[in-house]
Amino acid sequence: MFSKQDKGLVLLIFFIGNFSSASAQQVPMQKNDEKDIPAQLTAQTKFSALPAKCITLTQGRQCFATVTFTWKTAIKGNYCLYQEGNKEALDCWFNQKQNTAIFEFESSETLHYQLVAYDYDKIISTTAIEVSWVHKASPRKRRWRLF
């Protein structure tokens, strides 16, 4: 029905049309300086962990919880979630403006988390999960006696 030349012409027009529309949407590359970070990125970012507090029975014991991290920024971009002090990201999102992540929390002490703008390698917001206890750990053992 169509010759090879017709198919080639249709493909050529298709690629030229997509290439020209893609090049019109390109955004200029930004430098990786702190000056270039949009002020609204840090000012309007919301980042939270729920529950923000984990309660264990006695001091020093591990606290377990299912934690939901929620974040929202004013600008679409690439963002990663880190535990403070760790170089490995817990999760990353690309070309997003908001998202949530669910993790199993296990610790005997308060931990801090950071939302990092991957493109700028800059911390834009922090949150913490506080660990508290009902009973303070006592240094002596309690022995039960019947008589």
N, CA, C and O of each residue as an XYZ file, in Angstrom:
588
protein
N       0.829     -1.184      0.000
C       0.000      0.000      0.000
C       0.884      1.263      0.000
O       0.697      2.140     -0.843
N       1.856      1.365      0.947
C       2.788      2.484      0.968
C       4.148      1.991      0.514
O       4.535      0.858      0.801
N       4.862      2.833     -0.185
C       6.211      2.455     -0.612
C       7.190      2.708      0.519
O       6.839      3.328      1.524
N       8.422      2.229      0.360
C       9.450      2.431      1.382
C       9.758      3.915      1.546
O      10.067      4.376      2.645
N       9.670      4.659      0.444
C       9.941      6.088      0.521
C       8.875      6.808      1.339
O       9.187      7.720      2.105
N       7.613      6.398      1.177
C       6.534      7.011      1.948
C       6.699      6.746      3.443
O       6.511      7.640      4.268
N       7.052      5.507      3.778
C       7.266      5.160      5.194
C       8.444      5.947      5.765
O       8.383      6.445      6.889
N       9.491      6.051      4.996
C      10.670      6.815      5.440
C      10.343      8.270      5.647
O      10.802      8.874      6.616
N       9.556      8.850      4.754
C       9.164     10.240      4.869
C       8.301     10.470      6.110
O       8.476     11.464      6.815
N       7.374      9.555      6.376
C       6.514      9.662      7.560
C       7.362      9.584      8.826
O       7.154     10.365      9.754
N       8.313      8.652      8.876
C       9.192      8.535     10.039
C      10.041      9.777     10.218
O      10.228     10.240     11.344
N      10.558     10.327      9.126
C      11.385     11.523      9.199
C      10.575     12.687      9.774
O      11.052     13.405     10.654
N       9.353     12.871      9.277
C       8.496     13.952      9.779
C       8.181     13.726     11.263
O       8.171     14.675     12.047
N       7.926     12.485     11.643
C       7.637     12.154     13.038
C       8.809     12.528     13.940
O       8.614     13.174     14.969
N      10.029     12.128     13.562
C      11.204     12.416     14.385
C      11.507     13.907     14.444
O      11.877     14.417     15.502
N      11.358     14.612     13.332
C      11.611     16.052     13.318
C      10.595     16.764     14.210
O      10.956     17.676     14.954
N       9.330     16.354     14.140
C       8.295     16.956     14.983
C       8.556     16.738     16.453
O       8.395     17.662     17.249
N       8.959     15.528     16.839
C       9.256     15.244     18.249
C      10.515     15.946     18.703
O      10.580     16.420     19.837
N      11.512     16.025     17.848
C      12.770     16.666     18.224
C      12.566     18.151     18.443
O      13.086     18.710     19.408
N      11.822     18.795     17.572
C      11.619     20.235     17.709
C      10.777     20.558     18.937
O      11.039     21.558     19.605
N       9.763     19.734     19.259
C       8.962     20.009     20.451
C       9.745     19.723     21.716
O       9.549     20.402     22.724
N      10.644     18.717     21.690
C      11.469     18.413     22.861
C      12.484     19.510     23.106
O      12.746     19.867     24.255
N      13.065     20.057     22.031
C      14.064     21.100     22.217
C      13.418     22.394     22.698
O      14.067     23.183     23.384
N      12.160     22.628     22.354
C      11.470     23.826     22.816
C      11.170     23.747     24.298
O      11.004     24.783     24.941
N      11.096     22.534     24.868
C      10.770     22.371     26.273
C      12.002     22.294     27.159
O      11.866     22.228     28.381
N      13.180     22.300     26.593
C      14.385     22.164     27.400
C      14.557     23.372     28.301
O      14.258     24.505     27.927
N      15.053     23.093     29.509
C      15.313     24.132     30.486
C      16.820     24.281     30.586
O      17.525     23.273     30.637
N      17.339     25.499     30.618
C      18.789     25.659     30.705
C      19.351     25.016     31.965
O      18.711     25.030     33.016
N      20.549     24.453     31.855
C      21.216     23.810     32.995
C      21.549     24.868     34.037
O      21.934     25.990     33.707
N      21.391     24.488     35.305
C      21.717     25.404     36.378
C      23.034     24.992     37.005
O      23.375     23.810     37.052
N      23.760     25.975     37.480
C      25.017     25.684     38.166
C      24.706     25.063     39.512
O      23.588     25.184     40.013
N      25.682     24.404     40.095
C      25.504     23.712     41.356
C      25.946     24.587     42.530
O      26.483     24.074     43.512
N      25.726     25.905     42.438
C      26.076     26.821     43.522
C      24.898     27.003     44.454
O      23.744     26.821     44.067
N      25.210     27.369     45.701
C      24.140     27.627     46.653
C      23.322     28.842     46.243
O      22.143     28.933     46.585
N      23.937     29.793     45.503
C      23.227     30.990     45.062
C      22.088     30.639     44.117
O      21.073     31.335     44.079
N      22.249     29.562     43.355
C      21.267     29.207     42.349
C      20.090     28.421     42.906
O      19.137     28.151     42.175
N      20.132     28.051     44.168
C      19.026     27.314     44.765
C      17.867     28.285     44.969
O      18.017     29.301     45.648
N      16.723     27.978     44.387
C      15.576     28.876     44.561
C      15.204     29.011     46.039
O      15.147     28.018     46.766
N      14.954     30.232     46.470
C      14.613     30.486     47.872
C      13.336     29.763     48.269
O      13.205     29.312     49.407
N      12.395     29.649     47.340
C      11.128     28.996     47.657
C      11.300     27.507     47.885
O      10.436     26.871     48.488
N      12.412     26.933     47.409
C      12.643     25.508     47.605
C      12.805     25.173     49.083
O      12.224     24.198     49.560
N      13.579     25.961     49.810
C      13.764     25.704     51.238
C      12.655     26.327     52.075
O      12.277     25.771     53.106
N      12.130     27.471     51.651
C      11.119     28.177     52.444
C       9.760     27.477     52.418
O       9.049     27.472     53.422
N       9.397     26.890     51.287
C       8.059     26.324     51.163
C       8.030     24.800     51.208
O       7.008     24.196     50.883
N       9.128     24.171     51.601
C       9.162     22.717     51.678
C       8.550     22.242     52.984
O       8.850     22.768     54.056
N       7.684     21.237     52.878
C       7.080     20.612     54.061
C       7.562     19.171     54.114
O       7.472     18.444     53.125
N       8.071     18.761     55.264
C       8.634     17.423     55.427
C       8.299     16.950     56.833
O       8.644     17.611     57.813
N       7.621     15.794     56.935
C       7.220     15.309     58.255
C       7.287     13.794     58.322
O       7.282     13.101     57.305
N       7.351     13.304     59.550
C       7.324     11.870     59.826
C       6.180     11.611     60.800
O       6.049     12.299     61.813
N       5.360     10.624     60.493
C       4.264     10.248     61.384
C       4.326      8.763     61.687
O       4.378      7.982     60.737
N       4.324      8.327     62.889
C       4.343      9.136     64.103
C       5.720      9.761     64.310
O       6.739      9.187     63.927
N       5.735     10.939     64.920
C       6.982     11.646     65.175
C       7.617     11.193     66.483
O       8.757     11.552     66.778
N       6.886     10.406     67.270
C       7.387      9.931     68.550
C       7.140      8.431     68.650
O       6.068      7.938     68.295
N       8.150      7.713     69.139
C       8.042      6.270     69.352
C       8.280      6.027     70.847
O       9.274      6.490     71.406
N       7.372      5.305     71.481
C       7.451      5.107     72.929
C       7.693      3.630     73.227
O       6.972      2.756     72.746
N       8.724      3.372     74.032
C       9.044      2.016     74.463
C       8.770      1.893     75.961
O       8.624      2.903     76.649
N       8.700      0.674     76.463
C       8.339      0.465     77.859
C       9.440      0.924     78.815
O       9.163      1.644     79.774
N      10.680      0.516     78.565
C      11.774      0.918     79.459
C      12.903      1.578     78.674
O      13.104      1.301     77.491
N      13.623      2.444     79.348
C      14.721      3.179     78.742
C      15.803      2.212     78.225
O      16.180      1.258     78.905
N      16.291      2.490     77.000
C      17.355      1.669     76.431
C      16.861      0.542     75.538
O      17.653     -0.058     74.810
N      15.583      0.246     75.578
C      15.030     -0.813     74.726
C      14.746     -0.271     73.326
O      14.545      0.928     73.133
N      14.736     -1.181     72.363
C      14.423     -0.812     70.985
C      12.946     -0.425     70.871
O      12.073     -1.037     71.485
N      12.703      0.590     70.081
C      11.341      1.017     69.805
C      11.033      0.661     68.355
O      11.859      0.892     67.472
N       9.868      0.108     68.105
C       9.471     -0.329     66.772
C       8.228      0.436     66.338
O       7.282      0.589     67.110
N       8.238      0.918     65.089
C       7.067      1.627     64.552
C       7.127      1.618     63.027
O       8.202      1.539     62.433
N       5.969      1.701     62.415
C       5.883      1.906     60.973
C       5.711      3.401     60.761
O       4.707      3.984     61.169
N       6.707      4.025     60.114
C       6.745      5.477     59.976
C       6.450      5.870     58.531
O       6.964      5.263     57.592
N       5.622      6.888     58.369
C       5.322      7.431     57.051
C       5.955      8.808     56.926
O       5.614      9.728     57.670
N       6.884      8.947     55.976
C       7.493     10.239     55.677
C       6.697     10.869     54.542
O       6.417     10.218     53.535
N       6.333     12.136     54.711
C       5.589     12.880     53.700
C       6.333     14.169     53.417
O       6.748     14.870     54.340
N       6.502     14.481     52.141
C       7.153     15.740     51.780
C       6.446     16.387     50.598
O       5.820     15.719     49.775
N       6.567     17.721     50.541
C       5.987     18.499     49.454
C       6.846     19.735     49.248
O       7.185     20.431     50.205
N       7.200     20.007     47.987
C       8.001     21.186     47.651
C       7.245     22.055     46.655
O       6.236     21.639     46.085
N       7.746     23.260     46.460
C       7.122     24.187     45.510
C       7.597     23.921     44.084
O       6.950     24.352     43.130
N       8.707     23.224     43.930
C       9.334     23.028     42.617
C       9.508     21.541     42.335
O       9.973     20.797     43.198
N       9.140     21.104     41.135
C       9.400     19.728     40.726
C      10.906     19.533     40.630
O      11.626     20.413     40.158
N      11.375     18.381     41.076
C      12.806     18.124     41.013
C      13.135     16.722     41.476
O      12.257     15.870     41.617
N      14.409     16.501     41.708
C      14.915     15.210     42.162
C      15.282     15.328     43.638
O      16.091     16.175     44.017
N      14.680     14.469     44.474
C      14.858     14.560     45.910
C      15.173     13.181     46.487
O      14.713     12.160     45.976
N      15.970     13.170     47.568
C      16.318     11.922     48.241
C      16.123     12.081     49.743
O      16.269     13.171     50.296
N      15.790     10.970     50.388
C      15.595     10.912     51.837
C      16.778     10.185     52.454
O      17.102      9.066     52.054
N      17.428     10.822     53.432
C      18.586     10.252     54.106
C      18.362     10.218     55.608
O      17.684     11.080     56.167
N      18.938      9.215     56.254
C      19.027      9.222     57.711
C      20.301      9.973     58.033
O      21.340      9.710     57.427
N      20.245     10.906     58.975
C      21.406     11.723     59.313
C      22.595     10.841     59.684
O      22.477      9.942     60.517
N      23.736     11.105     59.061
C      24.946     10.331     59.336
C      25.173      9.193     58.358
O      26.272      8.640     58.317
N      24.166      8.819     57.561
C      24.314      7.760     56.562
C      24.479      8.377     55.181
O      23.808      9.351     54.841
N      25.372      7.803     54.394
C      25.595      8.298     53.043
C      24.651      7.655     52.026
O      24.488      8.170     50.920
N      24.035      6.541     52.392
C      23.141      5.837     51.480
C      21.716      6.352     51.645
O      21.200      6.441     52.759
N      21.094      6.688     50.531
C      19.728      7.215     50.549
C      18.736      6.106     50.891
O      18.888      4.966     50.451
N      17.722      6.452     51.680
C      16.651      5.510     51.986
C      15.707      5.373     50.791
O      15.207      4.286     50.499
N      15.474      6.500     50.104
C      14.620      6.497     48.919
C      14.893      7.767     48.122
O      15.292      8.785     48.690
N      14.681      7.713     46.808
C      14.843      8.876     45.934
C      13.654      8.964     44.991
O      13.049      7.955     44.629
N      13.332     10.199     44.599
C      12.250     10.450     43.667
C      12.758     11.402     42.606
O      13.501     12.335     42.910
N      12.362     11.175     41.356
C      12.831     11.997     40.256
C      11.661     12.692     39.578
O      10.628     12.083     39.296
N      11.850     14.000     39.319
C      10.847     14.847     38.680
C       9.525     14.810     39.450
O       8.456     14.632     38.867
N       9.620     14.981     40.759
C       8.445     14.953     41.638
C       8.345     16.267     42.412
O       9.329     16.984     42.593
N       7.139     16.553     42.857
C       6.865     17.733     43.673
C       6.462     17.339     45.089
O       6.598     18.124     46.028
N       5.962     16.110     45.229
C       5.555     15.598     46.534
C       5.519     14.082     46.482
O       5.378     13.490     45.413
N       5.648     13.455     47.653
C       5.590     12.000     47.713
C       5.554     11.549     49.167
O       5.691     12.357     50.085
N       5.369     10.256     49.359
C       5.413      9.649     50.689
C       6.255      8.383     50.620
O       6.414      7.775     49.561
N       6.783      8.008     51.764
C       7.555      6.773     51.879
C       7.229      6.148     53.226
O       7.082      6.852     54.226
N       7.116      4.829     53.250
C       6.793      4.110     54.487
C       7.967      3.208     54.835
O       8.434      2.428     54.005
N       8.446      3.327     56.091
C       9.582      2.550     56.555
C       9.304      1.955     57.924
O       8.490      2.471     58.689
N       9.988      0.870     58.217
C       9.939      0.264     59.545
C      11.047      0.902     60.382
O      12.230      0.783     60.064
N      10.646      1.574     61.444
C      11.585      2.245     62.338
C      11.938      1.303     63.476
O      11.069      0.649     64.052
N      13.239      1.244     63.794
C      13.713      0.424     64.910
C      14.950      1.098     65.489
O      16.009      1.124     64.860
N      14.804      1.640     66.689
C      15.930      2.314     67.332
C      15.651      2.500     68.819
O      14.502      2.488     69.261
N      16.720      2.670     69.570
C      16.573      2.954     70.997
C      16.855      4.428     71.289
O      16.804      4.858     72.441
N      17.150      5.192     70.250
C      17.417      6.617     70.423
C      16.781      7.419     69.295
O      16.410      6.867     68.259
N      16.661      8.721     69.505
C      16.070      9.621     68.526
C      16.921      9.654     67.263
O      18.146      9.754     67.335
N      16.265      9.568     66.100
C      16.972      9.627     64.816
C      16.455     10.805     64.002
O      15.266     11.121     64.024
N      17.375     11.451     63.279
C      17.044     12.598     62.441
C      17.116     12.194     60.970
O      17.963     11.393     60.574
N      16.210     12.762     60.166
C      16.135     12.459     58.741
C      16.194     13.748     57.948
O      15.753     14.801     58.410
N      16.754     13.653     56.727
C      16.957     14.831     55.894
C      16.362     14.614     54.511
O      16.475     13.532     53.935
N      15.728     15.653     53.986
C      15.275     15.666     52.602
C      16.290     16.494     51.831
O      16.507     17.665     52.141
N      16.916     15.884     50.822
C      17.997     16.527     50.081
C      17.557     16.782     48.647
O      17.003     15.900     47.991
N      17.809     18.001     48.165
C      17.593     18.323     46.752
C      18.776     17.738     45.994
O      19.889     18.257     46.069
N      18.532     16.666     45.273
C      19.592     15.903     44.606
C      20.357     16.757     43.591
O      21.577     16.635     43.477
N      19.657     17.612     42.861
C      20.297     18.439     41.835
C      21.283     19.431     42.426
O      22.266     19.791     41.779
N      21.030     19.876     43.646
C      21.883     20.876     44.289
C      22.768     20.285     45.379
O      23.664     20.963     45.882
N      22.528     19.026     45.749
C      23.239     18.353     46.838
C      23.152     19.196     48.108
O      24.152     19.449     48.780
N      21.923     19.623     48.415
C      21.680     20.509     49.550
C      20.508     19.994     50.371
O      19.487     19.587     49.818
N      20.658     20.013     51.704
C      19.571     19.638     52.609
C      18.550     20.770     52.592
O      18.882     21.923     52.865
N      17.296     20.425     52.264
C      16.268     21.461     52.217
C      15.307     21.396     53.388
O      14.598     22.362     53.668
N      15.277     20.240     54.087
C      14.405     20.126     55.255
C      14.832     18.925     56.108
O      15.430     17.973     55.607
N      14.517     18.989     57.389
C      14.836     17.891     58.303
C      13.634     17.582     59.187
O      12.756     18.420     59.396
N      13.621     16.363     59.697
C      12.606     15.950     60.665
C      13.239     14.888     61.560
O      14.311     14.368     61.249
N      12.590     14.573     62.646
C      13.136     13.594     63.584
C      12.037     12.683     64.111
O      10.862     13.047     64.157
N      12.460     11.485     64.508
C      11.566     10.567     65.213
C      12.153     10.419     66.609
O      13.229      9.852     66.798
N      11.422     10.942     67.570
C      11.894     10.964     68.953
C      11.529      9.653     69.653
O      10.402      9.169     69.553
N      12.497      9.102     70.355
C      12.267      7.877     71.128
C      12.183      8.261     72.603
O      13.083      8.914     73.131
N      11.107      7.857     73.260
C      10.962      8.092     74.697
C      10.492      6.793     75.343
O      10.193      5.818     74.655
N      10.432      6.792     76.669
C      10.112      5.570     77.387
C       9.167      5.865     78.544
O       9.023      7.006     78.984
N       8.526      4.796     79.022
C       7.579      4.914     80.126
C       8.312      4.813     81.457
O       8.075      5.619     82.357
N       9.213      3.816     81.591
C       9.960      3.594     82.833
C      11.450      3.784     82.592
O      12.004      3.297     81.606
N      12.085      4.496     83.505
C      13.523      4.668     83.421
C      14.200      3.355     83.807
O      13.751      2.669     84.725
N      15.264      3.011     83.118
C      15.986      1.763     83.409
C      16.619      1.858     84.801
O      17.257      2.857     85.131
N      16.441      0.827     85.600
C      17.039      0.837     86.936
C      18.290     -0.045     86.932
O      18.313     -1.081     86.267
N      19.315      0.352     87.661
C      20.564     -0.410     87.653
C      20.479     -1.736     88.419
O      21.309     -2.617     88.198
N      19.507     -1.898     89.305
C      19.427     -3.137     90.092
C      18.356     -4.065     89.543
O      17.354     -3.623     88.980
N      18.583     -5.330     89.714
C      17.587     -6.315     89.286
C      16.585     -6.521     90.410
O      16.929     -6.462     91.590
N      15.377     -6.756     90.034
C      14.341     -7.030     91.028
C      14.176     -8.546     91.129
O      13.973     -9.233     90.128
N      14.263     -9.033     92.316
C      14.084    -10.481     92.539
C      12.827    -10.695     93.349
O      12.596    -10.052     94.373
N      12.048    -11.589     92.873
C      10.806    -11.872     93.539
C      11.003    -12.982     94.576
O      11.632    -14.007     94.315
N      10.450    -12.739     95.738
C      10.511    -13.757     96.798
C       9.090    -14.106     97.221
O       8.206    -13.253     97.293
N       8.912    -15.364     97.492
C       7.603    -15.769     97.968
C       7.497    -15.665     99.483
O       6.419    -15.413    100.022
N       8.634    -15.863    100.175
C       8.606    -15.805    101.662
C       9.591    -14.833    102.185
O       9.702    -14.659    103.399
